[in-house]
Each structure stands twice: as structure tokens, then as C-alpha cells.
Amino acid sequence: MFTPTSVSLSGPAFSFLLYENSKCRFQQEGFLIGEIVEKETKTITDNDQQQVNITKTIKINSAIPCPYSHFFYSGSGKLHKEKLSDFLGTHVDRVVAWYKYQRVGNLKFTLRDNIIHSQLMDFFQIPPELFTCCLLNNEISENGSTYTYSQTFLRVNNQRIDRLPITIPNLSEPNDTYKNSEPASETFRKILGDLKIDRRSTQGSVVINRIQNALQKHIDSVVQKLSESEQYIYELEEDLHTLQISQKLKKMNEELISENASPTRTSESEDSPRVYHGIDSTPSEKESSPELQRKTGRAGSVRGRGGKRGLFNDKETKATRRPSRTEKLIKTSED
């Protein structure tokens, strides 16, 4: 039996989706949150035969954008299930579709997108005829004054890619026709069930007032939870900003310490005693005699332009090399 399927995108969800797309520079991906509603309509034909028509509607109420592109899959299209489940958290059971946005005019459903779509369909356990992918793109006029956004919902069913009709309440419906009633949401049905109104014994105005008061009470509780969530997000952003500043300061301090430590090492190397290869550090008695040192100093000194540049000068030798034990003994014997 063929069951018609369509997509219903609410106004707040559509505006939030366009807002997230306008902030993105090139590409963005994310998930669409909502529910799948089944509507059963009974009609009677001219022959007094009753017919039952079943339609399924994918109602989208919100969107969850990913932090960056290719967030939940690899370059080959392999799905990161653990990362995806940690990212969605409690919203895993409410995902009904995923979307992909690019700032190009000819956005297509590629082979990798098809692989990702089939893996997401198995991950969320949604039938192929009800799991969709939304392709979004925009075009800018030549003078940059007009932005045209387009959205297309696709599904892969029996190796075929079909387009699904999309409706946006109070936006895509003509004004000269009756509005098609949509099935009530689970939240509204739960509120009506909690009221337990007897329609036969209760007046219509009283029923409407009770329903309105219950809905207003539910909206107030949702607004309170939303404000608490926004305050928590604001505190997380402040903590993240403080952590980023502390990391930058720590990095700058490390760079300053390394810069200050590098000239200290060079000065230590300059003050360290010179070592000449080929000369024994422990000279014998003959080499340490004063006469031999005088001859070596005279023969080793080399005169050049600008003064003395002797490598084995007496002053340089005495300043750079400590007297050995044998020299000390000779000095004491002479005294």
C-alpha cells in the first residue's frame, strides 16, 4: 500500500536554520529534530463506500548544527557512532533528518552523501521512506542586495532518490483557500489528557479557557527551562574564553623564558675555559719548566696587523689555564 509522505517545517525552525546557514562561510551540516506523525482520514464515496487514507508527515521543530564540517564522519564516509551519540545526547531519539548546506548553486547529493545517509538511517533506526536529507544552498544577486535560499528534502528508497513535498505553516499556503488541519503534537495531546475535560457537560467557552490556561502554564515552564539553559551556555562560554586566555598567557610566558634562557647559555659557553686539542692538559716536568714556557711564549706569539694575536700568549695562557701540580712544586722549590 502506498503511503504519501511529506515534510512540515515550522516557522521558528526554518528561521533558525537560515540564521545558522547565513553565519556559515562555506559549508555546514547538522540534524533536524522533530517527530513523525501519521494521519488517518476516512472518506465516503458516492457509492456509500468508506475509504481510509493514511498520510505520514515528518514534522520538524528544531535543528542542531555541527561545530564544523565532516564532524561525524571520515573522509571516506565512515560514521563515527560514539562521537555522534555523545554529541546528540538525549536528542538521539528525536532526530528525523539531517541537512547539508553549501554556498554553491549546483549542490548535489553525492555518492559519499548516499553512504552517510544509509549509515545514519541504520543508526537512528528509521525506515528508508521516512528518513530524509535536506540540501540547502543560497544564491546572491550581482549587486549583493538579494539572497535567495532554497531547500530540497530527499529520501533514498529502493535505490531511488525521491523528492518530498515541503510545507511551511502560514508561509507556503495560499490565502484564498482553507488551511489544512495538521495532526496535534504529542505535547498538546498530553496536555489535553491531563485536563480530563468532559465535553458533553462542559460549555465550550470553559473548555477553551481551561485549555488556554494549561497551554500558557506549559509555555511558562518551557521558557523558564530555556532561560536556565541559556544561562548555563553563557557560563560555559565565559569559562572557555577564560581558559583560552590562560593558555595564551602560558604560551607567551614559556616563549619569554626560552628567549631569556638562550643568551645565558651563550654567555656560559664564552666564560668556560678554552680547550685546545693536541696539547696535553697535564704537562710533564720538562714542559712545565719556566725556561721552556718563556721560549714557547716567544716562539708562539705571532704579530699581525693591529697588535698581538698570539694563540699561545703568556697572558692568555695564564688567564685560561690553571697551573698544574708540577708547576706549583717547581715554584715552591725556587722560593
VOVEXBA-319448 format. One line per field, with one value per residue (C-alpha): residue number from 1; residue in one letter; z, x, y. Coordinates in Angstrom, 2 decimals. Example, Ala and Ser with C-alpha at 12.3 -4.5 7.8 and 13.67 -1.06 7.14 Angstrom:
REM VOVEXBA-319448
num	(1 2)
residu	(a s)
pz	(7.80 7.14)
px	(12.30 13.67)
py	(-4.50 -1.06)
END
This chain:
REM VOVEXBA-319448
num	(1 2 3 4 5 6 7 8 9 10 11 12 13 14 15 16 17 18 19 20 21 22 23 24 25 26 27 28 29 30 31 32 33 34 35 36 37 38 39 40 41 42 43 44 45 46 47 48 49 50 51 52 53 54 55 56 57 58 59 60 61 62 63 64 65 66 67 68 69 70 71 72 73 74 75 76 77 78 79 80 81 82 83 84 85 86 87 88 89 90 91 92 93 94 95 96 97 98 99 100 101 102 103 104 105 106 107 108 109 110 111 112 113 114 115 116 117 118 119 120 121 122 123 124 125 126 127 128 129 130 131 132 133 134 135 136 137 138 139 140 141 142 143 144 145 146 147 148 149 150 151 152 153 154 155 156 157 158 159 160 161 162 163 164 165 166 167 168 169 170 171 172 173 174 175 176 177 178 179 180 181 182 183 184 185 186 187 188 189 190 191 192 193 194 195 196 197 198 199 200 201 202 203 204 205 206 207 208 209 210 211 212 213 214 215 216 217 218 219 220 221 222 223 224 225 226 227 228 229 230 231 232 233 234 235 236 237 238 239 240 241 242 243 244 245 246 247 248 249 250 251 252 253 254 255 256 257 258 259 260 261 262 263 264 265 266 267 268 269 270 271 272 273 274 275 276 277 278 279 280 281 282 283 284 285 286 287 288 289 290 291 292 293 294 295 296 297 298 299 300 301 302 303 304 305 306 307 308 309 310 311 312 313 314 315 316 317 318 319 320 321 322 323 324 325 326 327 328 329 330 331 332 333 334 335)
residu	(m f t p t s v s l s g p a f s f l l y e n s k c r f q q e g f l i g e i v e k e t k t i t d n d q q q v n i t k t i k i n s a i p c p y s h f f y s g s g k l h k e k l s d f l g t h v d r v v a w y k y q r v g n l k f t l r d n i i h s q l m d f f q i p p e l f t c c l l n n e i s e n g s t y t y s q t f l r v n n q r i d r l p i t i p n l s e p n d t y k n s e p a s e t f r k i l g d l k i d r r s t q g s v v i n r i q n a l q k h i d s v v q k l s e s e q y i y e l e e d l h t l q i s q k l k k m n e e l i s e n a s p t r t s e s e d s p r v y h g i d s t p s e k e s s p e l q r k t g r a g s v r g r g g k r g l f n d k e t k a t r r p s r t e k l i k t s e d)
pz	(0.00 -1.00 1.83 0.89 2.83 3.21 5.30 7.54 8.63 11.36 11.06 14.06 12.92 9.38 10.58 12.94 10.11 7.78 10.57 11.12 7.37 6.99 9.71 7.95 5.47 3.14 4.39 7.32 8.43 11.19 12.27 12.25 15.36 15.30 15.08 12.52 12.61 10.95 9.85 9.02 7.00 6.34 3.31 1.92 -1.83 -3.93 -3.68 0.15 0.45 3.17 2.29 4.67 3.56 5.60 5.23 7.12 7.89 9.05 11.37 12.05 15.08 15.62 14.29 15.80 13.74 13.95 15.13 11.79 8.55 8.41 12.16 12.50 9.59 7.99 4.55 3.09 4.61 7.63 10.51 13.97 16.06 19.52 18.68 17.20 20.20 22.61 20.56 20.30 23.84 24.72 21.29 19.51 19.61 18.21 15.06 11.91 9.24 8.59 6.46 4.43 3.42 0.92 -0.64 -4.18 -6.74 -8.00 -4.75 -5.46 -3.46 -3.95 -3.56 -0.18 0.94 -0.05 2.02 5.02 4.61 4.71 7.83 9.59 8.70 10.40 13.36 14.11 13.16 10.86 7.81 4.46 3.26 6.32 6.76 4.68 3.83 3.35 0.85 1.41 -0.68 -1.42 -4.32 -4.14 -6.76 -8.68 -6.63 -3.37 -2.35 -2.66 -1.05 -2.39 -0.22 -1.50 0.34 -1.00 1.01 -0.45 0.56 -0.66 -1.08 -3.05 -4.53 -5.81 -4.78 -4.46 -3.57 -0.80 -0.79 1.90 3.62 5.96 8.02 7.36 4.66 1.80 1.90 -0.30 1.35 -0.66 0.49 3.72 5.84 6.10 9.70 10.88 13.49 17.03 18.59 21.43 23.86 23.04 23.34 26.70 27.97 26.87 28.53 31.83 31.84 31.62 30.23 29.74 26.55 26.99 30.36 29.96 27.97 25.01 26.44 29.68 27.74 25.67 28.77 30.56 27.51 27.13 30.79 30.60 27.45 29.00 32.07 29.88 27.88 31.10 32.29 28.92 28.97 32.46 31.37 28.27 30.28 32.61 29.62 28.04 31.34 31.54 27.96 28.73 31.74 29.64 27.01 29.70 31.13 27.66 26.96 30.29 29.55 26.11 27.59 30.27 27.64 25.53 28.56 29.49 25.97 25.96 29.31 28.01 24.92 27.08 29.36 26.41 24.90 28.20 28.68 25.26 25.86 29.28 27.65 25.19 27.97 29.93 26.89 26.43 30.09 30.07 29.87 26.40 25.48 22.82 21.12 20.65 23.91 26.97 29.87 32.33 31.08 32.12 34.22 31.13 29.52 32.74 33.33 33.29 30.61 28.24 28.90 28.05 24.78 23.88 24.65 22.45 19.59 19.80 19.73 16.26 15.37 12.88 11.84 14.74 17.54 19.10 18.08 19.57 20.24 22.99 24.60 28.23 29.38 27.57 28.78 32.37 32.18 30.54 32.06 35.73 36.93 37.26 40.33 38.91 38.30 41.89 43.13 40.93 42.18 45.82 45.22 43.61 46.58)
px	(0.00 1.33 1.50 2.05 4.83 5.50 7.63 6.28 8.86 7.78 8.44 10.82 12.81 13.05 14.23 16.78 18.07 18.51 20.20 22.76 23.35 23.90 26.59 28.46 31.15 31.11 29.68 27.61 25.99 23.60 20.49 16.79 14.71 11.02 8.56 6.81 3.03 0.58 -2.75 -5.75 -8.59 -11.88 -13.95 -17.23 -17.62 -20.76 -21.41 -21.54 -18.21 -15.85 -12.20 -9.31 -6.39 -3.20 -0.60 2.63 4.13 7.68 7.26 10.49 10.59 14.27 17.80 21.18 24.14 27.51 30.58 32.36 32.00 32.89 32.27 30.59 32.18 35.57 36.80 35.64 32.16 32.57 30.31 31.77 28.97 30.40 31.20 27.74 25.93 27.96 27.19 23.42 22.93 19.24 18.13 19.11 15.55 14.12 16.26 14.16 16.53 19.92 20.87 23.80 24.41 26.88 27.33 27.13 24.38 24.65 24.58 24.08 23.53 26.91 27.92 29.51 26.29 24.41 26.79 26.44 22.66 22.37 24.57 22.56 19.35 20.63 21.99 18.70 16.60 14.25 12.64 14.10 10.81 10.71 14.37 15.28 18.21 17.77 20.04 20.26 22.01 21.70 22.37 23.34 22.42 25.09 24.77 24.63 21.20 19.14 19.78 17.77 17.60 16.40 15.79 15.16 14.24 15.39 14.90 16.59 14.07 14.77 17.94 15.91 16.29 12.91 11.96 9.47 6.97 7.59 5.10 5.78 2.71 1.43 4.05 3.63 -0.18 -2.33 -4.60 -7.74 -8.16 -8.91 -5.96 -5.37 -5.54 -2.44 -2.33 -1.81 1.58 2.30 2.74 -0.69 -2.35 -0.66 -1.93 -5.48 -5.23 -4.15 -7.13 -9.73 -12.47 -15.95 -17.11 -20.74 -21.27 -18.88 -19.53 -17.33 -16.02 -15.00 -13.17 -11.29 -10.28 -9.01 -7.02 -5.59 -4.55 -2.89 -1.00 0.11 1.36 3.29 4.83 5.94 7.69 9.39 10.56 11.99 13.91 15.12 16.43 18.30 19.83 20.92 22.47 24.37 25.60 26.70 28.69 30.33 31.31 32.82 34.80 36.00 37.08 38.97 40.67 41.76 43.24 45.13 46.54 47.73 49.39 51.05 52.38 53.73 55.45 57.08 58.35 59.76 61.50 63.05 64.24 65.78 67.45 69.18 71.65 72.53 73.75 75.93 77.49 78.26 79.94 82.02 83.15 84.03 87.77 89.18 90.30 93.00 93.15 96.63 98.04 98.27 96.31 98.79 102.26 105.41 108.23 110.24 107.26 106.34 109.76 109.88 112.56 110.55 107.45 109.40 110.68 107.21 105.72 108.29 108.05 104.28 103.42 102.52 102.50 99.95 98.16 96.63 98.65 99.42 97.27 99.39 97.48 99.90 100.47 101.67 98.84 96.20 97.72 97.81 94.26 92.77 94.73 95.24 98.82 99.32 100.56 104.10 104.29 103.28 106.08 108.67 107.52 107.83 111.34 112.50 111.20)
py	(0.00 3.39 5.95 9.60 11.27 14.98 17.31 20.06 22.64 25.03 28.75 29.06 26.02 27.40 30.83 29.25 27.07 30.05 32.00 29.22 28.96 32.69 32.59 29.79 30.81 27.83 24.52 23.34 20.08 19.18 17.30 18.14 17.44 16.59 13.72 11.55 11.91 9.53 10.95 8.77 10.26 8.49 9.44 8.18 7.82 8.31 4.59 4.83 3.10 4.13 4.70 5.19 7.34 7.27 10.00 10.42 13.79 14.48 17.45 19.38 21.65 22.45 21.97 21.06 22.32 20.57 22.54 22.06 20.13 16.42 16.30 12.91 11.01 10.46 11.45 8.11 8.47 6.18 7.18 7.91 6.43 7.10 10.71 11.20 9.71 11.88 14.97 14.44 13.13 12.83 14.11 10.89 9.56 12.82 13.07 12.68 14.05 15.57 18.56 19.80 23.40 24.87 28.28 26.93 26.97 23.40 21.41 17.70 14.53 12.82 9.19 9.90 11.57 8.44 6.28 8.60 8.65 4.85 4.66 7.35 5.57 2.39 4.37 6.16 3.08 4.99 3.37 4.50 6.02 8.33 9.35 12.39 14.62 18.35 20.11 23.86 26.49 30.18 32.49 36.13 38.69 40.57 43.75 41.75 43.06 39.85 36.47 33.55 30.43 27.08 23.82 20.33 17.25 13.94 10.33 7.17 4.37 1.18 2.72 5.66 9.27 10.97 14.50 15.08 17.95 20.54 22.82 25.73 26.72 30.25 30.77 28.34 28.13 30.37 32.91 32.14 28.53 26.73 25.72 22.03 20.88 19.09 16.34 17.55 17.06 14.67 17.58 19.02 15.61 15.09 18.46 17.63 14.23 15.79 18.19 15.38 17.59 16.22 17.89 16.85 18.52 21.44 24.56 25.39 28.67 26.96 24.24 26.81 28.80 25.69 24.62 28.13 28.31 24.88 25.85 29.14 27.30 24.87 27.76 29.47 26.29 25.86 29.49 29.02 25.91 27.73 30.67 28.29 26.51 29.81 30.92 27.64 28.05 31.61 30.41 27.70 30.27 32.52 29.59 28.67 32.26 32.42 29.10 30.29 33.48 31.49 29.15 32.09 33.71 30.43 30.04 33.60 33.04 29.87 31.72 34.53 32.04 30.24 33.55 34.63 31.27 31.21 34.19 32.77 29.61 31.53 33.60 30.46 28.97 32.13 32.17 28.48 27.64 27.08 23.61 23.24 19.86 18.43 19.91 17.67 19.11 17.54 18.61 16.83 18.35 19.40 21.12 22.89 24.41 28.25 28.37 26.23 28.34 31.53 30.01 28.80 32.19 33.97 31.49 31.10 34.77 35.92 39.56 40.76 43.88 45.69 44.15 40.80 37.83 35.07 31.91 30.78 34.14 34.19 36.42 34.35 31.08 32.22 33.55 30.49 27.56 26.83 25.97 22.25 20.46 20.15 23.91 24.54 22.23 23.99 27.38 26.30 24.83 28.08 30.07)
END
